[in-house]
Amino acid sequence: MECPASPTLSESFTLGQNRIPLYPGESVLQFYPCSIRYAQLDYDSSGLLYMTNFKLHFQGDDLEVVSVPLNCILSVVEPNKPSYWSVYQTDVLRADLQITTKDVRAMTFTFASDEQRMQAQSAITQRAFWDEQKMGYQTLFAFSYNQKALLDPSEMVTRNSCWYIAEEEFERQGLKDSPFHLSNINKDYTLCPSYPKKLVFPKAATEEILRSSAQFRSSSRLPAISWVHPQTYQTISRCSQPLTGMGGQAFDTGDEILVSLLYSKSHPNISSSGEFEKKAADNYRSLSQSDPVKRKNQETSSVKLYIVDARSHLVARCNYVNGGGHEAKERYPGCEVCFKGIENIHQIRTSFQGLCRLIVSQTPERSLIEQTGWLRHIRLVLEAAYFVAEAVCRHNKSVLVHCSDGWDRTTQIVSLAQLLIDPFYRTVRGFGILIQKEWLSFGHKFGDRIGHGRPEDCNEQSPIFVQFIDVVYQILRQYPNWFEFNEAYLIALLDELYKGRFGTFLMDNDRSREEAGVLYSTHSIWPWLMHSDRIKRFTNIEYTRFDGLISPNCTSSHLNVWMSYYGRYGTSMLQHQLHEEHTLKNNLARQLAGENAKLKMQLEREAARRSAYESLLREQILTQTDLRQALEDQILCSNISHEDLEVVVHCKNGQITFQLKDLSHSSKLPIQERPFKFCNQEGIVIIDDYTCPSSKTRCFLPCSSNSGNVASSPDTDPEDGFLVVDSDTLQQQDYAPGGLQRYVTTAYNIVSHVPYVAQAGNAAYNLLPACRDYTISLGCAVGWLKS
């Protein structure tokens, strides 16, 4: 049914009680009375189906709304014809029209008659699959949105908005002081049509070398540098497979020299063809003529660059038939080829279709999901990316990555490796720059892989970019606080990828977008994402910058299906996801509660220990004060000169006794006893000193009268079991701190308890390592005793 004329620019379209929100430049073209069966949402209703130049919009009689962008439609299936995921094949009526979408939705519209169904199907097909109708990209809403948005300042966003500027990005990486430089050799796209205009190459690589290498690589995608380590200048580079021919024997000396320059930090500039051919021949001859065992050991120990082939070894060799293949070890000395076994776009598409069937049919059992192989593909890509990142950061090796053509698996591995290494790419803006640099400028075929304007049966379609975003989600899920953006940011990117509202993801490379005028006729997604109304929703408020290498857990048990994206349109799937999230939160809460309980017990023990220690310190202060007072009283009462006074201190069984001796008369004053017992944190009793000016002091060491070491020592008192060392003897070499410690150690071994040590003089020594925190001052008696 033709729609009545509507305003060219309006915020909504109203028909009866139905009000349809419209973007600037969007207008309603047709509408049809029908009913909808949307099993994923358990929704059935009658209403009106509107078709605009941007979307299908169903509004039910109950005012519920279902909206599908035309560019997001994957298939429009008539009755009795298999749909994309082979669901909803029962109870199909002649007037039914089944629609599946690229963002994993399936719904059936039932019209009043078969004729009306055919009319709607024709209109929807023409608008959704404009490429098949030879209508061109200008049919896409991105161009209409741009033209009409010029009239509405509130919806206007900056045109030509590009966060990625090659000069700025590689300056940030420290390219200025490196042996590499930014080249304009591809400014007219003659070197490689699918590469950007500005590329990073080794400074020593001449134009002749670069053009020779381009001829030897599939689609002319020669080795180009994507990322440079700012400290070590190790590189991550990318290219396509070498054209080694049917027998895998073809080679190119220019390509060999270019690859060697990727890891050579300094290399003379090679100006002529003869020079680099001679160098390559010399390298090949010296390596091939050496002893095989010696050569193998030399190769293993001298690996300077890993060539990461995303394919399996078998698949790489099978490419000989098409003239492709892989690098021969003998032609690339210093390099090691590593095969990663990642499947091609056709296997990924088949696996994704199996996952979509489970999502739409709402059967999310883990065993069935495993059978689709989707998580295995995720794991292989993640493992390959981590291998590259670890080689550069931890093993100090450069890496060259390729698959067959270098625009699918290569792009995934290279961009994910940089995400793991460089914290800048884990910010909102940095992630956008990473996508522009590796996916857009290096020519990922968005037009073919997403299938803009093409039906489901296109052989080139494959969810490669979706798989990349899925792997990013897996890393973000393991380390959420090390990303400035959140899951909503990733979902918004995929939604706009399919909607076709912006020109960012149109076509296959920069050259195609430039020729079609996409950059100047459409809007960019990046300013839209950074708008103040949206950026808050996309920003992780708990973000903490982490400058190290992220080490993701790549095991299958740590990888989950991204249900918050794939299953967001299904009720039971959402319930399943909520249940899993609730279980995860409960497990995490229990884990945190256990850790908090342990921490609380540790804090309580530490507090009790500190309290006991402080109590003992207070007791020590009081005891020392009492002891000093008693000594002072006796000294004053004794009327003995300081020169003739000796203080004798004994510690036994926690009791301290001291005596004052008059050395001139050999008389002993009455014994003054004080109970004293104090333990430090190591369980050792410490008896602090009392300084008696000008008095002689002896050091009493525990000893045994029958010890050979002690028998020949100075005065001993067998009755008390102490080795006595006076202040004069301490000054001799034998009884310097080292010698005295020997006596202390000997005594400790004999008596099996911590010795008492009394020292005289004015210096300070640390006699025992166990007591190194306590400096014993000379001039008085000090004791050490185990409590």
C-alpha positions in Angstrom: 0.0 0.0 0.0 1.5 3.3 -1.0 2.1 5.7 1.8 0.6 9.2 1.8 3.1 12.0 1.3 5.2 12.7 4.3 7.5 15.6 5.1 11.1 15.3 3.7 12.6 16.0 7.1 10.6 15.1 10.1 11.1 13.7 13.6 8.2 11.3 13.2 5.5 10.0 10.9 1.9 9.7 12.2 -0.8 7.5 10.8 -3.8 7.2 13.0 -2.6 6.4 16.5 0.8 5.1 15.2 3.7 7.4 15.5 7.0 6.3 13.9 10.3 8.0 14.9 12.4 8.9 11.9 16.0 9.9 11.4 16.7 13.1 9.4 16.5 12.1 5.8 14.3 9.1 6.5 10.8 8.9 5.0 8.0 6.3 5.0 7.6 4.6 1.6 4.9 2.0 2.1 2.9 0.2 4.8 1.0 -3.1 5.0 -1.5 -4.5 7.4 -0.2 -7.9 8.7 0.5 -9.9 11.8 3.9 -10.9 13.2 5.1 -14.1 14.8 8.4 -13.4 16.7 9.2 -16.6 18.6 12.4 -15.4 20.1 10.5 -12.7 22.1 7.5 -14.9 22.4 5.5 -12.2 20.6 2.5 -12.5 18.4 0.4 -9.5 17.3 -1.5 -7.9 14.5 -0.6 -4.4 13.3 1.0 -2.4 10.5 4.4 -3.0 8.8 5.9 0.2 7.6 8.9 0.4 5.2 11.0 3.5 5.2 14.2 4.1 3.2 16.1 2.9 6.3 14.1 0.3 8.1 11.1 -2.1 8.5 9.0 -0.9 11.4 6.2 -3.1 12.8 3.8 -1.5 15.2 1.3 -3.8 16.8 -2.2 -3.1 18.0 -0.8 -3.4 21.5 1.7 -0.6 20.6 4.7 -2.9 20.8 7.4 -2.1 18.2 9.8 -4.3 16.2 12.3 -2.5 14.1 14.8 -4.0 11.6 17.2 -1.8 9.4 16.9 -2.8 5.8 20.7 -3.2 5.5 20.6 -5.7 8.4 18.3 -8.1 6.5 19.9 -11.3 5.6 17.1 -13.1 3.8 13.5 -12.6 2.8 12.1 -16.1 2.3 8.8 -17.0 0.6 6.8 -20.1 1.8 8.2 -23.6 1.3 11.7 -22.3 0.7 14.5 -23.0 3.2 15.5 -20.0 5.3 19.0 -19.1 6.3 19.0 -21.1 9.6 16.3 -23.6 8.5 13.9 -22.7 11.3 10.2 -21.9 11.2 9.5 -24.5 8.4 6.4 -25.9 10.0 2.9 -24.5 9.6 4.0 -22.1 6.9 1.1 -20.4 5.1 1.1 -19.1 1.5 0.8 -15.5 2.8 3.8 -15.9 5.2 7.0 -14.0 4.7 10.0 -15.1 6.8 12.8 -12.6 7.5 16.2 -13.3 9.1 18.7 -10.7 10.0 22.5 -10.4 10.3 22.2 -9.7 14.0 20.6 -13.1 14.7 16.9 -12.5 14.6 14.1 -14.4 12.8 10.5 -13.4 12.4 7.5 -14.3 10.2 5.0 -11.8 8.8 1.5 -13.0 7.7 -0.4 -10.9 5.2 -4.0 -10.9 4.2 -3.4 -12.5 0.8 -0.6 -14.1 -1.2 -0.7 -11.2 -3.6 0.0 -8.7 -0.8 2.8 -10.9 0.5 4.4 -10.9 -2.9 4.0 -7.1 -3.2 5.7 -6.6 0.2 8.4 -9.1 -0.6 9.3 -7.4 -3.8 9.5 -3.9 -2.2 11.6 -5.2 0.7 14.0 -7.2 -1.5 14.6 -4.2 -3.8 15.5 -2.0 -0.9 17.4 -4.5 1.2 19.4 -6.1 -1.7 20.2 -3.0 -3.7 23.5 -4.4 -4.9 21.9 -7.4 -6.5 19.5 -5.0 -8.2 22.5 -3.1 -9.6 21.4 0.0 -7.8 24.8 1.0 -6.3 25.9 2.3 -2.9 24.0 5.6 -3.4 20.8 3.7 -2.6 22.1 3.1 1.0 20.5 5.3 3.7 24.0 6.6 4.7 24.0 9.0 1.8 20.4 10.2 2.4 21.1 10.5 6.1 24.0 12.8 5.3 22.2 15.0 2.9 19.2 15.6 5.1 21.2 15.9 8.2 22.7 19.1 6.8 19.4 20.7 7.4 19.2 19.7 11.1 22.1 21.0 13.2 21.1 18.9 16.2 21.8 15.7 14.2 24.8 17.0 12.3 28.1 15.3 13.0 31.5 16.2 11.6 32.2 14.9 8.1 35.5 13.3 7.2 36.0 12.5 10.9 39.0 10.2 11.1 40.8 9.5 14.3 43.6 7.6 12.6 46.2 9.9 11.1 49.2 7.9 10.2 51.8 10.5 11.0 50.4 11.1 14.5 49.9 7.4 15.3 53.4 6.3 14.3 54.9 9.3 16.0 53.2 8.1 19.2 54.9 4.7 18.7 58.3 6.4 18.5 58.9 5.9 14.8 61.0 9.1 14.5 64.0 7.6 16.2 63.6 4.1 14.8 65.2 2.5 11.7 61.8 2.7 10.0 59.9 5.5 8.2 56.5 6.5 6.8 56.5 6.2 3.1 54.3 7.8 0.4 55.2 5.2 -2.2 51.5 4.1 -2.4 50.0 7.5 -2.7 48.3 6.7 -6.0 47.6 3.1 -5.0 49.9 1.7 -7.7 52.1 -0.3 -5.3 49.1 -2.1 -3.7 45.4 -1.1 -4.5 44.1 -2.5 -1.2 46.7 -0.8 1.1 46.5 2.7 2.5 48.4 5.6 0.9 51.0 5.9 3.7 52.9 2.8 4.8 55.8 2.1 7.2 58.8 0.4 5.8 62.5 0.0 6.8 64.5 3.0 5.9 67.0 0.8 4.1 64.3 -0.6 1.8 64.5 1.0 -1.7 61.6 1.5 -4.0 63.0 -1.3 -6.2 62.9 -3.7 -3.2 59.4 -2.8 -2.3 58.0 -3.1 -5.8 59.8 -6.5 -6.3 58.3 -7.8 -3.0 54.8 -6.6 -4.0 55.0 -8.6 -7.2 55.9 -11.7 -5.2 52.9 -11.4 -2.8 49.3 -12.2 -3.4 47.2 -9.2 -4.3 50.5 -7.2 -4.1 50.1 -7.0 -0.3 53.8 -6.9 0.5 55.2 -6.9 4.1 54.3 -3.6 5.8 54.9 -2.6 9.4 51.8 -2.2 11.6 53.4 -1.6 15.0 56.8 -0.7 16.4 57.9 -1.3 20.0 58.9 2.1 21.3 61.9 0.7 23.3 63.2 -2.3 21.4 62.0 -1.4 17.9 60.7 -4.9 17.4 58.0 -4.9 14.8 54.6 -6.5 14.0 54.2 -6.6 10.3 51.6 -8.0 7.9 51.3 -9.2 4.3 49.8 -11.9 2.2 51.1 -15.3 1.1 54.1 -15.5 -1.2 53.6 -16.6 -4.7 55.9 -19.6 -4.6 54.4 -21.4 -7.6 53.2 -25.0 -8.2 56.2 -26.7 -6.7 56.8 -24.0 -4.0 60.2 -23.3 -5.6 59.7 -19.7 -6.8 61.4 -16.9 -4.8 62.1 -13.2 -4.9 65.3 -11.7 -3.6 63.6 -8.3 -3.0 61.1 -9.9 -0.8 63.8 -11.8 1.1 65.7 -8.6 1.7 62.6 -6.7 2.8 61.7 -9.4 5.3 65.3 -9.4 6.7 65.1 -5.7 7.2 62.0 -6.0 9.4 64.3 -7.3 12.2 67.6 -5.7 11.3 68.0 -2.6 13.5 70.6 -1.1 11.2 71.2 -2.0 7.6 73.1 -0.3 4.8 71.0 1.1 2.1 70.9 -1.2 -0.9 70.7 0.9 -4.1 70.8 -1.6 -6.9 69.2 -4.8 -8.0 72.6 -6.5 -8.3 73.5 -5.8 -4.7 70.5 -7.3 -3.0 70.5 -10.3 -5.4 74.1 -10.9 -4.5 73.4 -10.6 -0.8 70.4 -13.0 -0.9 72.4 -15.5 -3.0 75.3 -15.4 -0.4 72.9 -15.9 2.5 71.3 -18.9 0.7 74.6 -20.5 -0.3 76.2 -20.2 3.1 73.2 -21.7 4.8 72.5 -24.5 2.4 76.1 -25.7 2.2 76.6 -26.0 6.0 76.2 -29.2 7.9 72.5 -30.1 8.4 72.8 -30.6 12.2 74.8 -27.5 12.6 72.5 -25.6 10.4 69.5 -26.7 12.4 71.1 -25.7 15.7 72.1 -22.4 14.2 68.6 -21.7 12.9 67.1 -22.5 16.3 69.5 -20.2 18.2 69.4 -17.4 15.7 65.7 -16.9 15.1 65.1 -13.1 14.9 61.7 -13.0 13.3 58.7 -15.3 13.4 56.6 -15.6 10.3 53.2 -16.5 11.6 51.1 -18.2 9.0 47.4 -18.2 10.2 46.7 -21.3 8.1 47.6 -24.9 8.9 50.7 -26.3 7.2 48.6 -28.6 5.0 46.4 -25.8 3.8 49.4 -23.6 3.1 50.9 -26.3 1.0 47.6 -26.9 -0.8 47.8 -23.3 -2.0 50.7 -24.3 -4.3 48.0 -25.3 -6.7 46.8 -21.7 -7.0 50.4 -20.4 -7.2 50.5 -19.5 -3.5 52.2 -21.2 -0.6 54.5 -20.3 2.3 58.1 -19.1 2.9 60.9 -21.6 2.6 63.1 -21.7 5.6 66.3 -21.8 3.5 65.3 -18.6 1.6 64.7 -16.6 4.8 67.6 -17.1 7.2 66.9 -15.9 10.8 63.2 -16.6 10.4 61.0 -19.4 11.7 57.6 -20.2 10.1 54.8 -21.0 12.6 51.5 -22.3 11.4 48.4 -21.6 13.6 45.6 -23.7 11.9 42.9 -21.0 11.8 40.1 -21.9 9.4 39.1 -19.9 6.4 36.0 -17.6 5.9 33.8 -20.5 4.7 34.4 -22.6 7.8 33.8 -19.5 10.0 30.5 -18.8 8.2 29.3 -22.4 8.6 30.2 -22.4 12.3 28.4 -19.1 12.8 25.3 -20.4 11.1 25.3 -23.3 13.4 25.5 -20.9 16.4 22.7 -18.8 15.0 20.4 -21.8 14.7 20.9 -22.6 18.4 20.3 -18.9 19.3 17.1 -18.6 17.3 15.8 -22.0 18.4 16.7 -21.1 22.0 18.8 -24.2 22.8 21.9 -22.7 24.5 23.3 -26.0 25.9 27.1 -25.9 26.1 27.5 -29.2 24.5 25.5 -28.1 21.4 27.4 -24.8 21.3 30.7 -26.8 21.3 29.6 -28.8 18.3 29.3 -25.7 16.2 33.0 -25.0 16.6 32.5 -21.3 17.2 34.4 -21.2 20.5 37.2 -23.3 19.0 37.6 -20.7 16.3 37.6 -18.0 19.0 40.3 -19.8 20.9 42.6 -20.3 17.9 42.5 -16.6 17.0 43.2 -15.6 20.6 46.1 -18.1 20.9 47.7 -16.8 17.7 47.4 -13.2 18.8 48.9 -13.9 22.2 51.8 -15.8 20.5 52.6 -12.7 18.5 52.3 -10.4 21.5 54.5 -12.6 23.7 57.1 -13.0 21.0 57.5 -9.2 20.7 57.3 -8.3 24.4 58.9 -11.2 26.2 61.2 -12.9 23.6 62.3 -9.7 21.9 61.4 -11.0 18.4 59.8 -9.3 15.5 56.8 -11.0 13.8 55.4 -11.0 10.3 51.8 -12.3 10.0 49.9 -13.4 6.9 47.2 -15.9 5.8 46.2 -16.3 2.2 45.3 -12.7 1.1 46.1 -10.9 4.4 42.8 -9.1 4.9 40.9 -11.5 7.2 42.8 -13.8 9.6 45.9 -11.6 9.4 43.9 -8.5 10.4 42.4 -10.3 13.4 45.7 -11.5 14.7 47.7 -8.3 14.2 45.0 -6.0 15.7 44.4 -8.3 18.7 48.2 -8.6 19.4 48.4 -4.8 19.5 45.4 -4.7 21.8 47.2 -7.1 24.2 50.4 -5.1 24.1 49.6 -1.4 23.8 47.3 0.1 26.6 46.5 3.0 24.2 44.4 0.7 22.1 42.4 -0.3 25.2 40.9 3.2 25.4 37.8 4.4 23.6 39.6 6.5 21.1 42.6 4.1 20.8 40.3 1.2 19.9 38.7 3.3 17.2 42.2 4.1 15.8 43.1 0.5 15.9 40.0 -0.5 13.8 40.7 2.4 11.3 44.3 1.5 11.0 44.2 -2.3 10.7 40.7 -3.0 9.4 39.7 0.0 7.3 43.0 1.4 5.9 44.6 -2.1 5.4 41.6 -3.2 3.4 39.4 -5.7 5.2 36.6 -6.4 2.7 33.7 -5.1 4.7 31.5 -4.9 1.6 32.0 -8.6 0.8 32.2 -10.0 4.3 29.2 -8.1 5.7 27.3 -8.4 2.5 26.0 -4.8 2.2 23.0 -4.9 -0.2 23.5 -8.6 -0.9 21.3 -11.6 0.0 22.4 -14.6 2.1 23.8 -16.8 -0.6 26.8 -14.6 -1.3 29.9 -16.9 -1.0 32.1 -14.0 0.2 30.1 -13.3 3.3 31.6 -14.2 6.6 31.4 -12.7 10.1 35.2 -12.0 10.4 34.8 -8.6 12.1 32.1 -10.0 14.4 34.5 -12.8 15.4 37.2 -10.2 16.1 34.9 -8.2 18.3 33.9 -11.4 20.0 37.5 -12.2 20.9 37.9 -8.6 22.2 34.8 -9.3 24.4 36.5 -12.5 25.8 39.6 -10.5 26.8 37.5 -7.7 28.2 35.5 -10.2 30.2 38.7 -11.5 31.8 40.3 -8.1 32.5 37.4 -5.6 32.5 39.2 -2.9 34.5 42.1 -2.6 32.0 39.7 -1.4 29.3 38.4 2.2 29.2 35.4 1.0 27.1 32.8 -1.6 28.1 30.7 -4.2 26.4 28.1 -1.7 25.3 30.7 0.0 23.2 31.4 -3.2 21.3 27.7 -3.9 20.8 27.1 -0.4 19.4 29.9 -0.9 16.9 28.3 -4.1 15.6 24.9 -2.5 15.5 26.1 0.4 13.4 28.1 -2.0 11.2 24.9 -3.7 10.0 22.6 -0.6 10.0 24.4 1.2 7.2 23.6 4.6 8.8 27.3 5.7 8.5 29.8 5.4 5.7 32.6 4.1 7.9 32.2 0.4 7.1 31.2 0.7 3.5 33.1 -1.0 0.7 36.4 -3.0 0.9 39.3 -0.5 1.1 40.3 3.2 1.1 40.6 3.4 -2.6 37.1 2.1 -3.2 35.7 4.5 -0.6 37.6 7.4 -2.1 36.4 6.7 -5.6 32.8 6.4 -4.5 33.0 9.6 -2.5 32.0 7.9 0.7 34.4 10.0 2.8 32.8 13.2 1.6 29.1 12.2 1.2 28.5 10.3 4.5 29.1 10.7 8.2 31.7 8.9 10.3 30.7 6.7 13.2 33.5 7.9 15.5 32.1 11.4 16.4 28.7 9.8 17.0 30.2 7.3 19.4 32.0 10.1 21.3 29.0 12.3 21.7 28.5 13.4 25.3 25.1 11.7 25.5 26.6 8.3 24.5 30.2 8.2 25.7 29.1 7.9 29.3 27.3 4.7 28.4 30.3 3.3 26.7 32.9 4.2 29.4 34.1 1.9 32.1 34.1 3.9 35.4 36.5 1.5 37.0 39.1 1.7 34.3 42.7 1.5 35.4 45.5 1.9 32.9 47.7 -1.3 32.8 51.0 -0.8 30.9 52.0 -4.5 30.8 51.2 -7.3 28.4 47.8 -8.8 29.0 48.0 -12.6 29.2 44.5 -14.0 28.5 43.5 -17.5 29.5 42.9 -19.2 26.1 41.5 -22.5 27.4 38.0 -23.3 26.2 36.6 -23.4 29.8 37.4 -19.7 30.0 35.6 -18.8 26.8 31.8 -18.2 26.8 29.3 -17.5 24.1 28.6 -13.8 24.0 24.9 -14.1 25.0 24.4 -10.4 25.8 24.9 -9.8 22.1 23.8 -12.9 20.2 21.0 -13.8 22.5 19.7 -10.4 23.4 16.5 -10.8 21.3 15.4 -14.0 22.9 13.5 -14.3 26.1 14.7 -17.7 27.2 18.3 -16.9 26.1 18.2 -13.7 28.1 16.9 -15.7 31.1 19.7 -18.2 30.6 22.2 -15.4 30.5 20.8 -13.7 33.6 20.9 -17.1 35.4 24.6 -17.5 34.4 25.4 -14.0 35.5 23.5 -14.5 38.8 25.4 -17.7 39.4 28.7 -16.0 38.6 27.9 -13.1 40.9 27.0 -15.5 43.7 30.2 -17.5 43.3 32.2 -14.3 43.2 30.4 -13.0 46.3 31.1 -16.2 48.2 34.8 -16.0 47.1 35.0 -12.4 48.3 33.3 -13.2 51.5 35.8 -16.0 52.2 38.8 -13.8 51.4 37.3 -11.0 53.6 37.0 -13.5 56.5 40.6 -14.6 56.1 41.8 -11.0 56.0 39.7 -10.1 59.0 41.3 -12.9 61.0 44.8 -11.8 59.9 44.0 -8.3 61.0 42.6 -9.4 64.4 45.7 -11.6 65.0 48.0 -8.7 64.0 46.1 -6.3 66.3 46.3 -8.8 69.2 50.0 -9.2 68.7 50.6 -5.5 68.5 48.6 -4.9 71.6 50.6 -7.6 73.5 53.9 -6.0 72.2 52.9 -2.5 73.3 51.9 -3.9 76.7 55.3 -5.5 77.1 57.0 -2.3 76.0 55.2 -0.4 78.8 56.2 -3.1 81.3 59.8 -2.8 80.1 59.8 0.9 80.6 58.5 0.6 84.1 60.9 -2.2 85.0 63.9 -0.3 83.6 63.0 2.8 85.6 62.7 0.7 88.8 66.1 -0.9 88.0 67.9 2.3 87.3 66.5 3.8 90.5 67.7 0.8 92.6 71.2 1.0 91.1 71.4 4.7 91.7 70.4 4.3 95.3 73.0 1.6 95.9 75.8 3.5 94.2 75.0 6.6 96.2 74.9 4.6 99.4 78.1 2.6 98.7 80.5 5.6 98.7 82.6 3.7 96.2 84.5 5.7 93.6 83.5 5.0 90.0 87.0 3.8 89.2 86.7 1.0 91.6 83.0 0.1 91.0 81.9 -3.0 89.0 78.4 -3.8 88.1 77.6 -7.5 87.8 74.4 -8.5 86.2 72.9 -12.0 86.1 69.7 -13.2 84.4 68.3 -16.6 85.5 64.8 -18.0 85.1 63.4 -14.6 84.2 64.9 -13.0 87.3 67.5 -10.2 87.0 70.1 -9.8 89.8 72.9 -7.3 89.9 75.7 -6.7 92.3 78.0 -3.8 92.9 81.6 -4.8 93.6 84.3 -2.7 95.2 87.3 -3.8 93.2 89.7 -2.0 95.6 88.6 -4.1 98.6 87.2 -7.2 96.8 84.0 -6.7 98.7 80.5 -7.4 97.5 77.5 -5.2 98.3 74.2 -6.8 99.0 72.5 -8.4 96.1 69.6 -6.3 94.6 67.1 -8.6 92.9 64.3 -7.5 90.5 61.9 -9.8 88.7 62.2 -9.0 85.0 60.8 -10.8 82.0 60.2 -9.1 78.6 59.8 -10.8 75.2 60.3 -8.9 71.9 58.5 -10.0 68.7 61.0 -12.8 68.2 60.4 -14.3 71.6 63.8 -13.1 73.1 64.1 -11.5 76.5 65.8 -8.1 76.3 67.4 -6.5 79.3 68.3 -2.9 78.5 71.4 -1.3 79.8 72.2 1.0 82.6 75.1 3.2 82.0 77.5 3.6 84.9 80.0 6.3 83.9 83.7 5.5 84.3 82.9 2.1 85.8 84.5 -1.2 84.6 82.1 -3.6 83.1 82.5 -7.3 82.4 80.8 -9.3 79.7 79.3 -12.5 81.1 78.8 -15.2 78.4 77.1 -18.5 79.1 79.7 -21.3 78.8 80.5 -24.7 80.0 83.6 -25.4 82.1 84.4 -28.5 80.1 84.3 -26.7 76.7 87.6 -26.7 74.9 86.9 -23.4 73.3 86.1 -21.8 76.6 88.7 -23.4 78.8 91.5 -21.3 77.2 89.5 -18.1 77.3 89.8 -15.4 79.9 88.4 -15.6 83.4 85.6 -18.1 83.8 83.3 -18.6 86.7 82.5 -22.3 86.7 80.1 -21.7 89.6 77.9 -19.4 87.5 78.7 -20.9 84.1 79.7 -17.6 82.5 82.6 -16.6 80.4 83.8 -13.3 81.7 85.3 -10.7 79.3 86.3 -7.4 80.8 86.3 -4.0 79.0 90.0 -4.0 78.4 90.0 -7.4 76.8 87.2 -6.4 74.5 89.5 -3.9 72.8 91.9 -6.7 71.8 91.7 -8.1 68.3 90.7 -11.6 69.6 87.7 -10.1 71.2 86.7 -7.6 68.5 83.0 -8.0 67.4 83.8 -11.0 65.2 85.7 -12.8 67.9 83.1 -12.0 70.5 80.4 -13.3 68.2 82.4 -16.6 67.9 82.3 -17.0 71.7 78.6 -16.1 71.7 77.9 -18.7 69.0 79.9 -21.4 70.8 78.2 -20.7 74.0 74.8 -20.8 72.3 75.6 -24.2 70.8 76.7 -25.6 74.2 74.0 -24.2 76.5 71.2 -24.2 73.8 69.7 -20.9 74.8 70.3 -17.3 73.7 73.4 -16.0 75.5 73.7 -13.0 77.7 76.0 -10.4 76.3 77.5 -7.5 78.4 79.7 -5.1 76.6 82.0 -2.3 77.8 83.3 0.8 76.0 81.7 3.5 73.9 81.1 1.8 70.6 78.0 -0.2 69.4 77.8 -3.6 67.9 75.2 -5.8 66.4 76.4 -9.2 67.5 73.8 -11.7 66.3 71.9 -11.7 63.0 68.7 -12.8 64.9 68.9 -9.6 66.9 70.1 -7.2 64.1 67.2 -4.8 64.8 68.6 -4.1 68.3 71.9 -2.2 68.7 73.6 -3.0 72.0 75.4 0.0 73.4 78.6 -0.5 75.4 79.2 0.7 78.9 76.8 -1.5 80.9 75.3 -5.0 81.3 72.8 -6.3 78.7 71.3 -9.8 78.6 69.6 -11.9 76.0 67.4 -14.8 77.1 64.8 -17.0 75.5 61.5 -16.6 77.3 
